[in-house]
Amino acid sequence: MIVRALVAACAFAAVPALANGTNVPPPAAPVAETETDALVRTAFDAPKRISYVGQLQTIRWGNRIANATIQRIEHLAPGRTRRTFLAPEALYGEYDVTVGETTTKIDPRDHRAMVEQNPASENSTATNTSLSLLEANYRAILGPVEVVAARPATTVALVNKYTGERIMKLWIDNDTKIVLAKEAYHADGSLAWRTRFDDIRFTSEIPPDIFSLDTPPGFQSIAGRHFANSTVDEGHALDEAGFKPVIPHYLPNGFSEVGADVATIRTVRNLHVIYSDGIRGLSLFENDTDESANFDGLRPATTHFAGHEATYVRDGPTTLLAWHDHGLAFALVGDLDIRELTQIAISVEP
């Protein structure tokens, strides 16, 4: 299994410090919690009705280094988005187009086009998973108004109801309710990733032909991830796996299964079970091969649990833990620390 193929991570890029001083509007008046929840719900749905063009900086922090990108984002509501890399130089000119459930990623240097299917995609910059889980597991706490991309934005902290930890912070445009910036945090409070629009223009005057999913002439077409609909019944996916699967008996508070399918990852057929708490995601991959995890240039560490030797690596906010048991190869990938992943792995028993 290839780590970077399993980690379905978003591109998180550098976010400069937020503006402050005399140009910042005064703090927003206190708002009842129900109104704050309504604001988050509106932000969740805003990309379905608001079109825009902007430049987004993002940054992801690893253990020792940070990875930064700048992208031009062109979004035509309700469901067409094009993201073009402007920096770093190694990625310049690469772009991807998402229309509904389909994404085509274009690499002009290698003349390759990768097509992926992901019906679970919300195509939203607000959150990445189920709004109902988000509301069940997180408290939305209103903060002051700050300026992002020369626009006043209301800040909202999302605090886990079980741990009391702030997991994410949003900057929601006061006018359109589009999320202009957001930050995610590790359990210890340190930053995991951050995104921010440097500038943004709200318009529907975007040429529709830039959202073509067609493979450009002369480009090689490569099949990417083809994840089934998140409403697929787990029992059906287990039957389709082709082997007797094993699933965890323990999940951290707030996590629920949101989907299961059979996905081919680098020619290996995997059962893929997806869990979420509304913000953080967790995936269990398993297959009936003896293939060891390939960490794709990353430096894995070794750990032991319940008599097993396992390898793990942390890539930005995401941790991957891989091991063998019951004649199967397992990989847990999630926005959790190694301690939590290990507890889940111990519970993966018949």
N, C-alpha and C positions, 0 to 999 in steps of 0.2 A: 504494500500500500504506500502511496506517495503522500507525504504530509500535506504539501500545498494543494494537492488534488482533493484531499479530504476537508481541508479547512476552507469552507465557503465564506471567506471573510469579505466584508465590504472594503472599499478603498477609503481609508481614513487619512486625511491630510492635514497639513500644518495650519494652525489657526493662530494668527497674531493676537497679542493681548487686546482685550476689548477696550474701546474708547472710554475715556473718563474726563471729568472736568466740567467746564461751564456748558459744553455742548450737549451734555447728557440731560434728558428730561428728568423732572423730579420723580421720586419713587411713586409707583402706582398706589392708589388708595386700597386699603384692605378689601379683599374679596373673599366671600364665603367659600368654603371648601368645595361645595357643589358647583359654584361658578368656575373654580379653578379646574375641576374635573371636566367641565364642559369645554373649557378652553383647550385642554389637551385633546379631547375628542374632536374638536373642530380642526386642530392642527393635524391630527392623524388623517383626516379626510381632505384637507386643503389641496393637495396636489391633484386630486380628482377633478377639481373645478378651476384651479388657478394655473395659468401658463406663464412661463418666465424664461429669461436667458440670464446667466450669471457666471461668475468665475469663483470656483470653490477651492479653498486651500484645506488640506488635511494633513494630519500627522498621526502616526501610530508609534507608540513607544514599546520597544522590546526590552530585554534585560539590560543591554548595554548600549544599544544604538536606537536611533529613531529613523523611521522611513517617512518621507514627505512627498506629496504630490500636489500639483495644481491642475485642475480640470475646468474646461468650459462645459457648462451644463445648459442644454437646451431642452425644455420640457413643454410639451403641448398636451394640455389636459384633454381627456382624463388619463390616458395611459401610454403616451409616447415620450420617450426620453433618449437623448443622445449625450454621451459623455466623451469628451475628447481630451487626451492628455496634452498639456502644455509644458509640463516639467515633471520629473527630471528628463534630461536629454535622452536617456536610454529608452524612455517611453514616449517621447514626443511624436505626435501624429497618430498613435494608436487610439482607437475609439471603440465604443460599443453602443449598440442601439437596442433598446427594449421597447417592444410593442406588446402590451398585454402580458402574456405568459412566456413570450419568446425573446431571447436575447441573442444577438449576433455580435461577436467580438472580432474586430478587424486588426490584424497585425500587418501594416504595410511593408515593414522591413523583410519579413519572411514570407510575405504574400500568402498568408493563411487567414481563414475565417472559421471561427468556432461557433457553432449554434447550440444553444442550451434551452431547455424547457424547464420552467419552475412555476407551476400554478400557484404555489404558496406565496409568491412574491407580491408584496403590497405596492411596489413601485412608489414608496413614500419616504421622504426624508425625515419624517417625524419619529416613527418607530418601525421595527422590523417584524413584529409578530402580532399575535392576537390582542386586539384592544380589550376584549373581555378579561383576558389573563392579566393584562397591564393594570386594569382597574381593580381586579381582585387582590393583587399582590403588592401594589405600590400606592403610597399616598402622594398626591400632587400638592406641593407647597409653593405658594406664590412668593416671588422675590421682586426686586426693584426693576424698573425699566432701564435698559441700557441701550447703547447705540451699536448696531451692526450694519455694515455696508451703508452707512449714512441714514439708517432708518431706525426709529424707536422700536424696541423689542422687549416684550415682557418675559422675564426669566421665571422658569418653573423647575424646581428640584423634584425628582422622583425618588422617594425614599422607600426602601423595602420594609414592608409591614412586619416581617418576622425578625429581621436583624437590626432594624433602625438605621441601616447604612444608606447613605446617598449613593445611588448607582448611576444616575444620569441627570444631566442638567440641560434644559432646552432654552433657547432664545427664540420666542415666537413673535413674528412681525405683527405689530399692533393693528395694521390695516388688513392685510391679506390672510393672516394666520399661518403663512408658510414658515417652517422652521428655518431660521437664518443661520443658526449655529447650534451645536450640541457637543457635550462632553460625556464620556463614560469613565467610570472609576473602578479600580480594583477594590477588593474587600478591605484593604488597609488604607483606602482613601487616595492612593496615588492615581494619577491620570493614566488611563489605558489608551484612549484616543480622543481626538478632537477634530471637529470640522467647523468651517466658517466661510460664508460668502464674503469675498472682498467687495464685490459689487453685484447688483442684481437689478434687472429691469423686467417689469411685469408687462407682458405683451403676448398676444396670440398670433401676431404677424411673424410666424416662423415658417419657412418654406417646407411643405410637407414631404418633399422628396428626400430631405436629409434623414428621414426615419426609415429608409428602405432597409429591409432585412435581407435583400438579395446579396449573394456572394459576388464581389467584384470580378470582372473578367480576368482570367489568368491566375486567380487565387485558388489555393487548395482548400476545400471544405472539410472541416474536422468536426466530428460529433463530440459535443461537450456533455455536461451533466444533463440527464433527462429524468428529473425527479417527478414522481407521480403526484397527483392532487393530494393535498394534506388531509382531505376527508376520506382517503382510502382506508378501509377497515383493516385494523392491525392483523386480524386473523387471516384475511385474504393474503396480505403481504407475507406472513409467516408461511403460509401454504406454498407461495410462489418462490420461496427462497431456495428450494431444492435440497435442503438439509434441515435437520431438527435444530432450530435456533434456541438460544438462551437469552432471556431479557432480565434486567435488574429488578430486584425486589425492593430496592430503596432508591428514593430520589430526594434531593433537598427540598425543604419546605417551599411550596408554591409552584413547583415544576409539575407539568402534566404532559402527557403524550399529545402531540398535535398532528402527527402523521406517521406513516410507515410505507415504505415502498421497497422495490428491488432496483438497485442502481448499479451500473457498470462503471467502475473506477479503474482506469488504466487497464482495461481488458479483464479485470477481475470482477465477478458477479458478487455483489454485496447486498445483504439485507441492511437497510438503513431505517432506523427508528429515530424519530425526531421529537425532542422535548423542548419545552419553553416555560418561562415564568412570566412572559409578557415583554421582557426586555432581553434577558440573557437566554442564549440558545445552547442546546446540548444535543449532540448526535451520537448514536451508537451504530458503528459499522461492524459487521461480522461476516466471515466467509469460511468455507470449509477447505481452505488451502493451508499449506505450511509456510506461506510467504512471510518473510519478515518485513517490518516497516522500513521504508526507505525515507530518511528524513531530509532528503533533497538539499544537502549542504548545511543544514542546521546541526548543532551539536547536542545530541540527546544525552540525558543523564539516566542513570539506572536507579530503580527503586525496587523494593520487595514488599509483597503483601500476601497473606494467606498461603505462604509456601511458593509463591510465583515470583519470578524475576520479570520485571517490566521495564520498558524504556519510555521516557517522556520528554517533551520539549515544550517550551513556552514561546509563542510567536506573537508578540504584542499582547492583546488582551486574551488571546486564545491559547489554551493548553491542550496538548494531545498526549494521551496515554495509550500505549499499545502492549498487548501481551497475548499469550497462547494458553488455551485451556479447553478441555473437553473435545480435543481434536479440531478446534476452531481458532481462527485468528480474530482478535477483537481490537477495536480502536474506539476510544471515547474522545470526542472533540467538543470542547465547550468553553464558554466564557466563565470558567470556574478555576480555582486554584488546584494544585496537585493533591492537596489533602481531601478536598471534596470529591475529585474524580476517583481517588483511591477508595473512598467509602462506597461509591457507586460500584466500582469494579469488584469489590469484595462481595457485593450482593448479586453479581451476575452468576447465578448458580441455578441448576435445574430445580 
